[in-house]
Amino acid sequence: MTTDQPLALIIEDDPQQADIFSQALNMAGYSPKIITDGASALEALAETAPALIVLDLHLPGLTGDKILQHIRNESRLRDTPVILATADPRMAETLHEESDLVLLKPVSFFQLRELAARLGGQNSTS
């Protein structure tokens, strides 16, 4: 079955954060899919081109900076909006140019929902 909502990948290993992100992106008009480790993220990115990616930097298996590098080097993914969500401000600063937005954890549900909606979700704020 297909959905009218664009796919958003949430690459986050913290289940609580991933759930909050998923709910926010769903409300912003996306169909969210949660991925909890770096290797699975690369597999998913090989199979699909999401409309939006929310990416944690500290992941098991493969770190977020390597995944971001892969995204920016892959022609079909290069223009995909990437929101970095991290508790590491120094690492986020070094990747600011490669990402579309950097959000420092804890990320506000409402902030993520609004930003995701502006980046192409289908639902406006309610």
N, CA and C atoms as an extended XYZ file, in Angstrom:
378
Properties=species:S:1:pos:R:3:atomname:S:1:resname:S:1:resid:I:1 pbc="F F F"
N         0.831       -1.186        0.000 N   MET     1
C         0.000        0.000        0.000 CA  MET     1
C         0.868        1.238        0.000 C   MET     1
N         0.413        2.256       -0.656 N   THR     2
C         1.143        3.508       -0.703 CA  THR     2
C         0.403        4.560        0.099 C   THR     2
N         1.119        5.552        0.505 N   THR     3
C         0.539        6.652        1.258 CA  THR     3
C         0.751        7.939        0.482 C   THR     3
N        -0.131        8.899        0.715 N   ASP     4
C         0.024       10.197        0.068 CA  ASP     4
C         1.076       11.036        0.764 C   ASP     4
N         1.461       10.639        1.959 N   GLN     5
C         2.421       11.412        2.729 CA  GLN     5
C         3.850       11.064        2.314 C   GLN     5
N         4.710       12.086        2.200 N   PRO     6
C         6.113       11.818        1.868 CA  PRO     6
C         6.821       11.102        3.018 C   PRO     6
N         7.763       10.246        2.664 N   LEU     7
C         8.519        9.471        3.645 CA  LEU     7
C         9.550       10.341        4.361 C   LEU     7
N         9.600       10.189        5.685 N   ALA     8
C        10.640       10.823        6.492 CA  ALA     8
C        11.356        9.725        7.273 C   ALA     8
N        12.665        9.660        7.133 N   LEU     9
C        13.447        8.708        7.911 CA  LEU     9
C        13.918        9.374        9.202 C   LEU     9
N        13.706        8.683       10.296 N   ILE    10
C        14.192        9.127       11.597 CA  ILE    10
C        15.289        8.150       11.978 C   ILE    10
N        16.515        8.620       11.961 N   ILE    11
C        17.660        7.770       12.268 CA  ILE    11
C        18.118        8.160       13.669 C   ILE    11
N        17.607        7.420       14.658 N   GLU    12
C        17.766        7.772       16.068 CA  GLU    12
C        17.724        6.500       16.902 C   GLU    12
N        18.725        6.298       17.768 N   ASP    13
C        18.766        5.079       18.568 CA  ASP    13
C        18.075        5.194       19.919 C   ASP    13
N        17.698        6.373       20.345 N   ASP    14
C        16.973        6.536       21.601 CA  ASP    14
C        15.477        6.364       21.328 C   ASP    14
N        14.854        5.290       21.850 N   PRO    15
C        13.451        5.003       21.520 CA  PRO    15
C        12.493        6.129       21.889 C   PRO    15
N        12.744        6.792       23.008 N   GLN    16
C        11.862        7.884       23.430 CA  GLN    16
C        11.961        9.069       22.463 C   GLN    16
N        13.183        9.449       22.113 N   GLN    17
C        13.375       10.538       21.151 CA  GLN    17
C        12.776       10.170       19.788 C   GLN    17
N        13.021        8.940       19.347 N   ALA    18
C        12.506        8.491       18.049 CA  ALA    18
C        10.982        8.561       18.014 C   ALA    18
N        10.342        8.195       19.112 N   ASP    19
C         8.883        8.249       19.180 CA  ASP    19
C         8.380        9.688       19.106 C   ASP    19
N         9.029       10.586       19.832 N   ILE    20
C         8.655       12.010       19.775 CA  ILE    20
C         8.839       12.546       18.363 C   ILE    20
N         9.972       12.240       17.749 N   PHE    21
C        10.226       12.699       16.383 CA  PHE    21
C         9.174       12.144       15.424 C   PHE    21
N         8.840       10.869       15.586 N   SER    22
C         7.861       10.223       14.711 CA  SER    22
C         6.500       10.912       14.804 C   SER    22
N         6.066       11.181       16.024 N   GLN    23
C         4.775       11.857       16.207 CA  GLN    23
C         4.789       13.269       15.611 C   GLN    23
N         5.880       13.983       15.820 N   ALA    24
C         5.986       15.348       15.283 CA  ALA    24
C         5.963       15.342       13.759 C   ALA    24
N         6.695       14.418       13.148 N   LEU    25
C         6.739       14.361       11.687 CA  LEU    25
C         5.415       13.888       11.107 C   LEU    25
N         4.748       12.996       11.793 N   ASN    26
C         3.430       12.564       11.345 CA  ASN    26
C         2.468       13.753       11.337 C   ASN    26
N         2.508       14.557       12.385 N   MET    27
C         1.647       15.739       12.451 CA  MET    27
C         2.031       16.794       11.416 C   MET    27
N         3.287       16.770       10.969 N   ALA    28
C         3.750       17.718        9.955 CA  ALA    28
C         3.434       17.238        8.543 C   ALA    28
N         2.830       16.056        8.420 N   GLY    29
C         2.422       15.586        7.103 CA  GLY    29
C         3.308       14.549        6.469 C   GLY    29
N         4.192       13.955        7.248 N   TYR    30
C         5.094       12.927        6.737 CA  TYR    30
C         4.646       11.538        7.193 C   TYR    30
N         5.126       10.536        6.484 N   SER    31
C         4.995        9.151        6.898 CA  SER    31
C         6.349        8.747        7.482 C   SER    31
N         6.489        8.747        8.823 N   PRO    32
C         7.797        8.508        9.433 CA  PRO    32
C         8.167        7.033        9.514 C   PRO    32
N         9.449        6.770        9.358 N   LYS    33
C        10.005        5.429        9.543 CA  LYS    33
C        11.222        5.570       10.445 C   LYS    33
N        11.239        4.808       11.531 N   ILE    34
C        12.327        4.886       12.502 CA  ILE    34
C        13.381        3.826       12.195 C   ILE    34
N        14.630        4.262       12.211 N   ILE    35
C        15.785        3.380       12.026 CA  ILE    35
C        16.702        3.624       13.217 C   ILE    35
N        17.189        2.557       13.844 N   THR    36
C        17.895        2.713       15.110 CA  THR    36
C        19.409        2.524       15.066 C   THR    36
N        19.977        2.224       13.906 N   ASP    37
C        21.433        2.086       13.837 CA  ASP    37
C        21.939        2.492       12.456 C   ASP    37
N        23.231        2.753       12.409 N   GLY    38
C        23.838        3.271       11.190 CA  GLY    38
C        23.796        2.329       10.002 C   GLY    38
N        24.059        1.053       10.220 N   ALA    39
C        24.053        0.080        9.110 CA  ALA    39
C        22.660       -0.038        8.500 C   ALA    39
N        21.640       -0.095        9.343 N   SER    40
C        20.264       -0.163        8.832 CA  SER    40
C        19.884        1.117        8.087 C   SER    40
N        20.432        2.236        8.533 N   ALA    41
C        20.165        3.506        7.849 CA  ALA    41
C        20.698        3.465        6.421 C   ALA    41
N        21.918        2.970        6.251 N   LEU    42
C        22.487        2.880        4.900 CA  LEU    42
C        21.669        1.937        4.025 C   LEU    42
N        21.199        0.830        4.602 N   GLU    43
C        20.361       -0.102        3.837 CA  GLU    43
C        19.071        0.585        3.384 C   GLU    43
N        18.430        1.309        4.284 N   ALA    44
C        17.190        2.010        3.939 CA  ALA    44
C        17.439        3.080        2.883 C   ALA    44
N        18.545        3.784        2.991 N   LEU    45
C        18.858        4.837        2.022 CA  LEU    45
C        19.188        4.257        0.650 C   LEU    45
N        19.645        3.011        0.608 N   ALA    46
C        19.910        2.354       -0.674 CA  ALA    46
C        18.610        1.972       -1.371 C   ALA    46
N        17.552        1.774       -0.582 N   GLU    47
C        16.281        1.315       -1.128 CA  GLU    47
C        15.296        2.430       -1.425 C   GLU    47
N        15.469        3.586       -0.831 N   THR    48
C        14.488        4.648       -0.975 CA  THR    48
C        15.150        6.016       -0.916 C   THR    48
N        14.443        6.995       -1.422 N   ALA    49
C        14.896        8.379       -1.325 CA  ALA    49
C        13.833        9.147       -0.535 C   ALA    49
N        14.048        9.320        0.775 N   PRO    50
C        13.048        9.983        1.599 CA  PRO    50
C        12.928       11.473        1.277 C   PRO    50
N        11.818       12.050        1.681 N   ALA    51
C        11.608       13.485        1.492 CA  ALA    51
C        12.309       14.299        2.573 C   ALA    51
N        12.605       13.660        3.707 N   LEU    52
C        13.230       14.332        4.843 CA  LEU    52
C        13.937       13.291        5.692 C   LEU    52
N        15.061       13.701        6.296 N   ILE    53
C        15.799       12.826        7.204 CA  ILE    53
C        16.073       13.593        8.492 C   ILE    53
N        15.745       12.971        9.625 N   VAL    54
C        16.146       13.479       10.935 CA  VAL    54
C        17.241       12.533       11.410 C   VAL    54
N        18.417       13.077       11.668 N   LEU    55
C        19.602       12.255       11.891 CA  LEU    55
C        20.290       12.571       13.207 C   LEU    55
N        20.398       11.556       14.055 N   ASP    56
C        21.192       11.645       15.273 CA  ASP    56
C        22.650       11.424       14.874 C   ASP    56
N        23.572       12.028       15.599 N   LEU    57
C        24.980       11.866       15.245 CA  LEU    57
C        25.633       10.672       15.932 C   LEU    57
N        25.196       10.329       17.123 N   HIS    58
C        25.809        9.222       17.863 CA  HIS    58
C        24.923        7.989       17.749 C   HIS    58
N        25.273        7.121       16.814 N   LEU    59
C        24.493        5.917       16.522 CA  LEU    59
C        25.376        4.682       16.645 C   LEU    59
N        24.791        3.541       16.978 N   PRO    60
C        25.576        2.310       16.963 CA  PRO    60
C        25.879        1.873       15.528 C   PRO    60
N        27.038        1.315       15.337 N   GLY    61
C        27.402        0.760       14.037 CA  GLY    61
C        28.085        1.735       13.106 C   GLY    61
N        27.457        2.843       12.835 N   LEU    62
C        28.006        3.852       11.930 CA  LEU    62
C        27.499        5.201       12.409 C   LEU    62
N        28.387        6.133       12.607 N   THR    63
C        27.982        7.418       13.178 CA  THR    63
C        27.243        8.297       12.169 C   THR    63
N        26.488        9.237       12.710 N   GLY    64
C        25.674       10.124       11.884 CA  GLY    64
C        26.469       10.971       10.910 C   GLY    64
N        27.681       11.372       11.275 N   ASP    65
C        28.473       12.171       10.349 CA  ASP    65
C        28.833       11.374        9.096 C   ASP    65
N        29.069       10.070        9.247 N   LYS    66
C        29.365        9.214        8.084 CA  LYS    66
C        28.119        9.023        7.225 C   LYS    66
N        26.958        8.906        7.876 N   ILE    67
C        25.707        8.778        7.128 CA  ILE    67
C        25.427       10.068        6.372 C   ILE    67
N        25.638       11.207        7.018 N   LEU    68
C        25.442       12.497        6.359 CA  LEU    68
C        26.371       12.635        5.154 C   LEU    68
N        27.611       12.215        5.303 N   GLN    69
C        28.568       12.244        4.189 CA  GLN    69
C        28.069       11.377        3.034 C   GLN    69
N        27.544       10.201        3.351 N   HIS    70
C        26.991        9.306        2.327 CA  HIS    70
C        25.828        9.989        1.596 C   HIS    70
N        24.936       10.604        2.361 N   ILE    71
C        23.777       11.277        1.773 CA  ILE    71
C        24.227       12.376        0.809 C   ILE    71
N        25.161       13.185        1.232 N   ARG    72
C        25.606       14.318        0.402 CA  ARG    72
C        26.432       13.880       -0.810 C   ARG    72
N        27.021       12.683       -0.752 N   ASN    73
C        27.801       12.177       -1.885 CA  ASN    73
C        26.979       11.369       -2.876 C   ASN    73
N        25.775       10.983       -2.510 N   GLU    74
C        24.894       10.175       -3.354 CA  GLU    74
C        23.996       11.118       -4.150 C   GLU    74
N        24.102       11.085       -5.480 N   SER    75
C        23.396       12.066       -6.308 CA  SER    75
C        21.883       12.073       -6.090 C   SER    75
N        21.263       10.922       -5.906 N   ARG    76
C        19.800       10.915       -5.754 CA  ARG    76
C        19.354       11.360       -4.366 C   ARG    76
N        20.283       11.431       -3.410 N   LEU    77
C        19.955       11.867       -2.048 CA  LEU    77
C        20.496       13.253       -1.707 C   LEU    77
N        21.381       13.747       -2.529 N   ARG    78
C        22.136       14.969       -2.236 CA  ARG    78
C        21.272       16.140       -1.785 C   ARG    78
N        20.099       16.309       -2.401 N   ASP    79
C        19.250       17.457       -2.084 CA  ASP    79
C        18.185       17.164       -1.030 C   ASP    79
N        18.229       15.986       -0.437 N   THR    80
C        17.273       15.635        0.608 CA  THR    80
C        17.543       16.491        1.844 C   THR    80
N        16.524       17.168        2.365 N   PRO    81
C        16.733       17.946        3.589 CA  PRO    81
C        17.108       17.036        4.755 C   PRO    81
N        18.144       17.434        5.490 N   VAL    82
C        18.608       16.672        6.653 CA  VAL    82
C        18.597       17.592        7.868 C   VAL    82
N        17.871       17.147        8.897 N   ILE    83
C        17.855       17.840       10.181 CA  ILE    83
C        18.716       17.025       11.141 C   ILE    83
N        19.802       17.614       11.609 N   LEU    84
C        20.627       16.949       12.612 CA  LEU    84
C        20.006       17.202       13.978 C   LEU    84
N        19.850       16.148       14.748 N   ALA    85
C        19.345       16.247       16.116 CA  ALA    85
C        20.384       15.616       17.016 C   ALA    85
N        21.047       16.438       17.806 N   THR    86
C        22.163       15.939       18.588 CA  THR    86
C        22.309       16.688       19.898 C   THR    86
N        22.931       16.036       20.858 N   ALA    87
C        23.267       16.676       22.123 CA  ALA    87
C        24.718       17.140       22.123 C   ALA    87
N        25.399       17.013       20.995 N   ASP    88
C        26.821       17.328       20.879 CA  ASP    88
C        27.001       18.623       20.080 C   ASP    88
N        27.017       19.782       20.749 N   PRO    89
C        27.086       21.049       20.007 CA  PRO    89
C        28.369       21.226       19.196 C   PRO    89
N        29.489       20.695       19.683 N   ARG    90
C        30.743       20.842       18.923 CA  ARG    90
C        30.691       20.066       17.614 C   ARG    90
N        30.208       18.839       17.668 N   MET    91
C        30.115       18.035       16.453 CA  MET    91
C        29.077       18.639       15.492 C   MET    91
N        27.980       19.119       16.052 N   ALA    92
C        26.949       19.751       15.227 CA  ALA    92
C        27.502       20.962       14.481 C   ALA    92
N        28.324       21.739       15.159 N   GLU    93
C        28.909       22.930       14.536 CA  GLU    93
C        29.782       22.553       13.337 C   GLU    93
N        30.526       21.460       13.448 N   THR    94
C        31.394       21.059       12.338 CA  THR    94
C        30.587       20.566       11.136 C   THR    94
N        29.326       20.139       11.364 N   LEU    95
C        28.501       19.596       10.281 CA  LEU    95
C        27.399       20.560        9.846 C   LEU    95
N        27.405       21.756       10.391 N   HIS    96
C        26.354       22.730       10.102 CA  HIS    96
C        26.212       23.013        8.601 C   HIS    96
N        27.316       23.124        7.909 N   GLU    97
C        27.290       23.432        6.465 CA  GLU    97
C        26.704       22.292        5.632 C   GLU    97
N        26.850       21.061        6.100 N   GLU    98
C        26.375       19.900        5.350 CA  GLU    98
C        24.904       19.588        5.598 C   GLU    98
N        24.339       20.145        6.665 N   SER    99
C        22.952       19.845        7.017 CA  SER    99
C        22.064       21.044        6.705 C   SER    99
N        20.770       20.808        6.702 N   ASP   100
C        19.824       21.892        6.454 CA  ASP   100
C        19.455       22.618        7.743 C   ASP   100
N        19.373       21.864        8.825 N   LEU   101
C        19.080       22.432       10.142 CA  LEU   101
C        19.824       21.618       11.189 C   LEU   101
N        20.201       22.272       12.274 N   VAL   102
C        20.802       21.586       13.406 CA  VAL   102
C        19.959       21.915       14.627 C   VAL   102
N        19.448       20.882       15.282 N   LEU   103
C        18.673       21.045       16.505 CA  LEU   103
C        19.413       20.366       17.638 C   LEU   103
N        19.632       21.100       18.712 N   LEU   104
C        20.299       20.533       19.872 CA  LEU   104
C        19.266       19.900       20.789 C   LEU   104
N        19.560       18.679       21.221 N   LYS   105
C        18.660       17.955       22.122 CA  LYS   105
C        18.723       18.582       23.510 C   LYS   105
N        17.630       18.618       24.212 N   PRO   106
C        16.354       18.016       23.843 CA  PRO   106
C        15.626       18.858       22.800 C   PRO   106
N        15.114       18.187       21.775 N   VAL   107
C        14.405       18.859       20.681 CA  VAL   107
C        12.934       18.983       21.061 C   VAL   107
N        12.402       20.155       20.893 N   SER   108
C        10.992       20.395       21.173 CA  SER   108
C        10.123       19.724       20.115 C   SER   108
N         9.106       19.012       20.568 N   PHE   109
C         8.133       18.385       19.673 CA  PHE   109
C         7.568       19.418       18.697 C   PHE   109
N         7.136       20.547       19.224 N   PHE   110
C         6.491       21.572       18.396 CA  PHE   110
C         7.479       22.222       17.435 C   PHE   110
N         8.711       22.424       17.886 N   GLN   111
C         9.741       22.998       17.021 CA  GLN   111
C        10.009       22.076       15.825 C   GLN   111
N        10.175       20.782       16.092 N   LEU   112
C        10.428       19.841       15.008 CA  LEU   112
C         9.234       19.768       14.065 C   LEU   112
N         8.031       19.729       14.608 N   ARG   113
C         6.829       19.670       13.781 CA  ARG   113
C         6.760       20.871       12.840 C   ARG   113
N         6.988       22.063       13.363 N   GLU   114
C         6.907       23.281       12.545 CA  GLU   114
C         8.003       23.318       11.478 C   GLU   114
N         9.218       22.980       11.865 N   LEU   115
C        10.319       23.006       10.901 CA  LEU   115
C        10.125       21.957        9.813 C   LEU   115
N         9.683       20.776       10.191 N   ALA   116
C         9.452       19.713        9.207 CA  ALA   116
C         8.338       20.104        8.244 C   ALA   116
N         7.294       20.720        8.752 N   ALA   117
C         6.189       21.159        7.891 CA  ALA   117
C         6.689       22.187        6.866 C   ALA   117
N         7.557       23.070        7.297 N   ARG   118
C         8.111       24.076        6.367 CA  ARG   118
C         9.004       23.454        5.306 C   ARG   118
N         9.627       22.322        5.639 N   LEU   119
C        10.526       21.671        4.695 CA  LEU   119
C         9.778       20.750        3.701 C   LEU   119
N         8.468       20.742        3.763 N   GLY   120
C         7.767       19.992        2.738 CA  GLY   120
C         6.689       19.063        3.205 C   GLY   120
N         6.378       19.036        4.471 N   GLY   121
C         5.261       18.211        4.930 CA  GLY   121
C         3.964       18.761        4.368 C   GLY   121
N         2.905       18.007        4.492 N   GLN   122
C         1.646       18.388        3.863 CA  GLN   122
C         0.693       19.104        4.802 C   GLN   122
N         0.854       18.947        6.099 N   ASN   123
C        -0.093       19.550        7.036 CA  ASN   123
C         0.444       20.860        7.542 C   ASN   123
N        -0.434       21.843        7.619 N   SER   124
C        -0.026       23.084        8.247 CA  SER   124
C        -0.300       22.970        9.734 C   SER   124
N         0.125       23.961       10.476 N   THR   125
C        -0.066       23.899       11.919 CA  THR   125
C        -1.527       23.952       12.279 C   THR   125
N        -1.851       23.286       13.353 N   SER   126
C        -3.246       23.293       13.798 CA  SER   126
C        -3.353       23.529       15.269 C   SER   126
